[in-house]
Amino acid sequence: MTKRIVSTDKAPKAIGPYSQAVVVGEMVYTSGQLGLDPETMELKETVQDQAHQACKNLIAVLEEAGSSINNVIKTTVFLADINDFVAVNEVYAQYFTEPFPARSAVQVGNLPKLAKVEIEVIAHTNN
């Protein structure tokens, strides 16, 4: 099975040796998205603003991959501080609706660029 690399200017450029997403068959695997503005490559300030931007970045990557936020089947939310769980969950609920994807949410030791939140997803394509 071949893989297709996904890249869009509507989401932040990769800040390391990785792709924004990879499509294999009908599955899309995204890299984690931070709350980086794709035009400035600057992090949004609050955890809520970072969560909104991370979701917007995911939407852009998913659309470029031929998918959508509605096709997400699994998410992983990485938090720099688990105490931000409720605030991020409120933002998350604005993007993911029933039937909800499966999800994991964990606190990590640190995130790239000292971000407060990072979100990655697995989705299926619209094919």
Phi and psi restraints in degrees (value plus and minus 20) as a CYANA .aco file:
   2 THR   PHI    -108.2   -68.2
   2 THR   PSI     138.4   178.4
   3 LYS   PHI    -138.3   -98.3
   3 LYS   PSI     126.9   166.9
   4 ARG   PHI    -138.0   -98.0
   4 ARG   PSI     109.5   149.5
   5 ILE   PHI    -105.1   -65.1
   5 ILE   PSI     115.2   155.2
   6 VAL   PHI    -127.2   -87.2
   6 VAL   PSI     113.3   153.3
   7 SER   PHI    -167.7  -127.7
   7 SER   PSI     112.1   152.1
   8 THR   PHI    -162.2  -122.2
   8 THR   PSI     125.0   165.0
   9 ASP   PHI     -97.3   -57.3
   9 ASP   PSI     -27.5    12.5
  10 LYS   PHI    -102.6   -62.6
  10 LYS   PSI     -21.1    18.9
  11 ALA   PHI    -151.7  -111.7
  11 ALA   PSI     139.7   179.7
  12 PRO   PHI     -78.1   -38.1
  12 PRO   PSI     122.2   162.2
  13 LYS   PHI     -84.7   -44.7
  13 LYS   PSI     130.7   170.7
  14 ALA   PHI     -79.3   -39.3
  14 ALA   PSI     117.3   157.3
  15 ILE   PHI    -122.3   -82.3
  15 ILE   PSI       4.1    44.1
  16 GLY   PHI    -188.8  -148.8
  16 GLY   PSI    -191.4  -151.4
  17 PRO   PHI    -102.4   -62.4
  17 PRO   PSI      51.8    91.8
  18 TYR   PHI    -172.7  -132.7
  18 TYR   PSI     147.9   187.9
  19 SER   PHI    -123.2   -83.2
  19 SER   PSI     135.4   175.4
  20 GLN   PHI     -82.4   -42.4
  20 GLN   PSI     -57.0   -17.0
  21 ALA   PHI    -182.4  -142.4
  21 ALA   PSI     143.1   183.1
  22 VAL   PHI    -153.1  -113.1
  22 VAL   PSI     113.7   153.7
  23 VAL   PHI    -126.7   -86.7
  23 VAL   PSI     107.2   147.2
  24 VAL   PHI    -148.7  -108.7
  24 VAL   PSI      97.0   137.0
  25 GLY   PHI      42.4    82.4
  25 GLY   PSI    -144.1  -104.1
  26 GLU   PHI    -123.2   -83.2
  26 GLU   PSI      -5.2    34.8
  27 MET   PHI    -129.6   -89.6
  27 MET   PSI     120.5   160.5
  28 VAL   PHI    -135.7   -95.7
  28 VAL   PSI     107.4   147.4
  29 TYR   PHI    -136.8   -96.8
  29 TYR   PSI      92.7   132.7
  30 THR   PHI    -113.0   -73.0
  30 THR   PSI     133.6   173.6
  31 SER   PHI     -97.1   -57.1
  31 SER   PSI     141.6   181.6
  32 GLY   PHI     -82.3   -42.3
  32 GLY   PSI     118.8   158.8
  33 GLN   PHI    -130.2   -90.2
  33 GLN   PSI     110.0   150.0
  34 LEU   PHI    -112.0   -72.0
  34 LEU   PSI     155.7   195.7
  35 GLY   PHI    -103.9   -63.9
  35 GLY   PSI      25.6    65.6
  36 LEU   PHI    -109.4   -69.4
  36 LEU   PSI     112.2   152.2
  37 ASP   PHI     -90.8   -50.8
  37 ASP   PSI     103.6   143.6
  38 PRO   PHI     -85.4   -45.4
  38 PRO   PSI     -42.4    -2.4
  39 GLU   PHI    -101.9   -61.9
  39 GLU   PSI     -59.6   -19.6
  40 THR   PHI    -122.6   -82.6
  40 THR   PSI     -37.7     2.3
  41 MET   PHI      40.1    80.1
  41 MET   PSI       6.7    46.7
  42 GLU   PHI    -123.5   -83.5
  42 GLU   PSI     124.0   164.0
  43 LEU   PHI     -93.5   -53.5
  43 LEU   PSI     121.5   161.5
  44 LYS   PHI     -86.0   -46.0
  44 LYS   PSI     140.9   180.9
  45 GLU   PHI     -99.9   -59.9
  45 GLU   PSI     -77.9   -37.9
  46 THR   PHI    -106.0   -66.0
  46 THR   PSI     142.8   182.8
  47 VAL   PHI     -83.3   -43.3
  47 VAL   PSI     -55.9   -15.9
  48 GLN   PHI     -84.9   -44.9
  48 GLN   PSI     -65.4   -25.4
  49 ASP   PHI     -84.2   -44.2
  49 ASP   PSI     -58.0   -18.0
  50 GLN   PHI     -86.1   -46.1
  50 GLN   PSI     -60.1   -20.1
  51 ALA   PHI     -84.7   -44.7
  51 ALA   PSI     -63.1   -23.1
  52 HIS   PHI     -79.0   -39.0
  52 HIS   PSI     -67.5   -27.5
  53 GLN   PHI     -86.1   -46.1
  53 GLN   PSI     -59.1   -19.1
  54 ALA   PHI     -79.7   -39.7
  54 ALA   PSI     -62.4   -22.4
  55 CYS   PHI     -86.4   -46.4
  55 CYS   PSI     -61.2   -21.2
  56 LYS   PHI     -82.4   -42.4
  56 LYS   PSI     -60.0   -20.0
  57 ASN   PHI     -84.6   -44.6
  57 ASN   PSI     -61.0   -21.0
  58 LEU   PHI     -82.6   -42.6
  58 LEU   PSI     -62.1   -22.1
  59 ILE   PHI     -78.9   -38.9
  59 ILE   PSI     -63.9   -23.9
  60 ALA   PHI     -82.8   -42.8
  60 ALA   PSI     -64.1   -24.1
  61 VAL   PHI     -86.1   -46.1
  61 VAL   PSI     -64.9   -24.9
  62 LEU   PHI     -81.5   -41.5
  62 LEU   PSI     -62.9   -22.9
  63 GLU   PHI     -82.2   -42.2
  63 GLU   PSI     -61.3   -21.3
  64 GLU   PHI     -83.5   -43.5
  64 GLU   PSI     -49.3    -9.3
  65 ALA   PHI    -103.2   -63.2
  65 ALA   PSI     -23.5    16.5
  66 GLY   PHI      64.1   104.1
  66 GLY   PSI       8.8    48.8
  67 SER   PHI    -151.3  -111.3
  67 SER   PSI    -183.9  -143.9
  68 SER   PHI    -178.9  -138.9
  68 SER   PSI     148.6   188.6
  69 ILE   PHI     -80.7   -40.7
  69 ILE   PSI     -48.1    -8.1
  70 ASN   PHI     -92.6   -52.6
  70 ASN   PSI     -34.6     5.4
  71 ASN   PHI    -115.5   -75.5
  71 ASN   PSI     -15.8    24.2
  72 VAL   PHI     -91.2   -51.2
  72 VAL   PSI     112.6   152.6
  73 ILE   PHI    -131.0   -91.0
  73 ILE   PSI     -39.2     0.8
  74 LYS   PHI    -170.7  -130.7
  74 LYS   PSI     114.7   154.7
  75 THR   PHI    -144.9  -104.9
  75 THR   PSI     132.7   172.7
  76 THR   PHI    -149.4  -109.4
  76 THR   PSI     105.7   145.7
  77 VAL   PHI    -131.2   -91.2
  77 VAL   PSI     102.1   142.1
  78 PHE   PHI    -125.0   -85.0
  78 PHE   PSI     105.9   145.9
  79 LEU   PHI    -136.7   -96.7
  79 LEU   PSI     115.7   155.7
  80 ALA   PHI     -90.8   -50.8
  80 ALA   PSI     -47.2    -7.2
  81 ASP   PHI    -160.0  -120.0
  81 ASP   PSI      95.6   135.6
  82 ILE   PHI     -80.7   -40.7
  82 ILE   PSI     -39.7     0.3
  83 ASN   PHI     -87.2   -47.2
  83 ASN   PSI     -33.5     6.5
  84 ASP   PHI    -106.4   -66.4
  84 ASP   PSI     -17.8    22.2
  85 PHE   PHI     -74.8   -34.8
  85 PHE   PSI     -68.3   -28.3
  86 VAL   PHI     -83.9   -43.9
  86 VAL   PSI     -65.2   -25.2
  87 ALA   PHI     -82.6   -42.6
  87 ALA   PSI     -63.7   -23.7
  88 VAL   PHI     -88.7   -48.7
  88 VAL   PSI     -58.4   -18.4
  89 ASN   PHI     -80.9   -40.9
  89 ASN   PSI     -57.8   -17.8
  90 GLU   PHI     -84.1   -44.1
  90 GLU   PSI     -60.1   -20.1
  91 VAL   PHI     -89.2   -49.2
  91 VAL   PSI     -66.6   -26.6
  92 TYR   PHI     -72.6   -32.6
  92 TYR   PSI     -62.3   -22.3
  93 ALA   PHI     -86.4   -46.4
  93 ALA   PSI     -35.7     4.3
  94 GLN   PHI    -100.6   -60.6
  94 GLN   PSI     -36.7     3.3
  95 TYR   PHI    -129.9   -89.9
  95 TYR   PSI     -53.2   -13.2
  96 PHE   PHI    -130.7   -90.7
  96 PHE   PSI     101.6   141.6
  97 THR   PHI    -140.3  -100.3
  97 THR   PSI     151.0   191.0
  98 GLU   PHI     -84.2   -44.2
  98 GLU   PSI     122.2   162.2
  99 PRO   PHI     -95.4   -55.4
  99 PRO   PSI     107.9   147.9
 100 PHE   PHI     -89.6   -49.6
 100 PHE   PSI     127.3   167.3
 101 PRO   PHI     -91.7   -51.7
 101 PRO   PSI     142.2   182.2
 102 ALA   PHI     -84.7   -44.7
 102 ALA   PSI     133.1   173.1
 103 ARG   PHI    -171.7  -131.7
 103 ARG   PSI     126.1   166.1
 104 SER   PHI    -141.3  -101.3
 104 SER   PSI     124.7   164.7
 105 ALA   PHI    -157.3  -117.3
 105 ALA   PSI     103.8   143.8
 106 VAL   PHI    -156.2  -116.2
 106 VAL   PSI     131.3   171.3
 107 GLN   PHI    -108.4   -68.4
 107 GLN   PSI     117.5   157.5
 108 VAL   PHI    -139.0   -99.0
 108 VAL   PSI     144.6   184.6
 109 GLY   PHI     -85.1   -45.1
 109 GLY   PSI     -54.4   -14.4
 110 ASN   PHI    -191.0  -151.0
 110 ASN   PSI     142.3   182.3
 111 LEU   PHI    -147.7  -107.7
 111 LEU   PSI     137.0   177.0
 112 PRO   PHI     -73.7   -33.7
 112 PRO   PSI     123.5   163.5
 113 LYS   PHI      39.9    79.9
 113 LYS   PSI      -1.0    39.0
 114 LEU   PHI      39.2    79.2
 114 LEU   PSI      13.7    53.7
 115 ALA   PHI     -83.9   -43.9
 115 ALA   PSI     140.6   180.6
 116 LYS   PHI    -114.8   -74.8
 116 LYS   PSI     -44.0    -4.0
 117 VAL   PHI    -170.9  -130.9
 117 VAL   PSI     127.3   167.3
 118 GLU   PHI    -160.6  -120.6
 118 GLU   PSI     118.8   158.8
 119 ILE   PHI    -151.4  -111.4
 119 ILE   PSI     114.1   154.1
 120 GLU   PHI    -145.7  -105.7
 120 GLU   PSI     135.7   175.7
 121 VAL   PHI    -159.9  -119.9
 121 VAL   PSI     140.2   180.2
 122 ILE   PHI    -141.5  -101.5
 122 ILE   PSI     111.0   151.0
 123 ALA   PHI    -159.8  -119.8
 123 ALA   PSI     148.4   188.4
 124 HIS   PHI    -126.5   -86.5
 124 HIS   PSI     136.8   176.8
 125 THR   PHI     -98.8   -58.8
 125 THR   PSI     153.4   193.4
 126 ASN   PHI    -101.6   -61.6
 126 ASN   PSI     -18.5    21.5
